[in-house]
């Protein structure tokens, strides 16, 4: 098969995406795919690129903006191009963090109390109310990822600065209560009957602070325990909720659901990722390896199951 590996894009996560794309390209080549690394900066150029390369499908290793919010997926469908991962609906729902919360809450998954703000409508009074209740809040781009432009906030002055940062590249920020606890993520995969199941849970332990951009991408800054060191009961609850979230947001083939686990073992879902990091050391491949799938074999199954879907 000739696969175009789409990477780069124009979002603040461009560098992360380029790394994912290179890793996917190399891994697929190791199992005899004709994989072509494609740095794409205009989604409308895809049909011509696809036709020029006489490709059989695309692997989406894009992160953020039109690479993850349903736009590139819609272009693929309009041009009859097989592609990996979630479809238009699942991509759009998961990408919009605030809009995904009611869908998660509707199936019994807790999420942090939150509101949306913008530079035009900063909602300072709502931020003040959350600070009075929780002492710390979290501000992040509503459709961003890779912990880019995210801030923890303990005062109104800090809030204004955090809002400016979060709204540098998009209109809206998500403001939510900061849930103290353990950082956890659960990748979800679908079998060859399109039935989702949870891969091993990953316990994320930054050596300092929380799991921010620096701790995420600095070698040795964070410890990853996979399978996680939680009780069987907590592990089962996390995996069950991850699958529920995957279904509730209409995800396809694979996703990664991020959680916080409090000292009282309360579980809060933070967000769902339909195009998570895809280097050999990224979180989803870590869980796949713990399950018994090496990186190239996992990618092969992603391609086979994605291309078999009737979009």
Secondary structure as UniProt FT lines:
FT   STRAND          2..8
FT   TURN            12..13
FT   HELIX           14..29
FT   TURN            30..32
FT   STRAND          34..40
FT   HELIX           43..45
FT   HELIX           46..53
FT   STRAND          57..60
FT   HELIX           65..67
FT   HELIX           71..78
FT   TURN            79..80
FT   HELIX           88..95
FT   HELIX           97..106
FT   TURN            107..108
FT   STRAND          114..118
FT   HELIX           124..134
FT   STRAND          137..141
FT   TURN            142..143
FT   TURN            146..149
FT   STRAND          151..153
FT   HELIX           156..166
FT   STRAND          172..177
FT   STRAND          182..190
FT   TURN            192..193
FT   STRAND          196..206
FT   HELIX           213..217
FT   TURN            219..220
FT   STRAND          222..226
FT   HELIX           232..248
FT   TURN            249..250
FT   STRAND          254..261
FT   TURN            263..264
FT   STRAND          267..273
FT   TURN            280..281
FT   HELIX           283..291
FT   HELIX           295..307
//
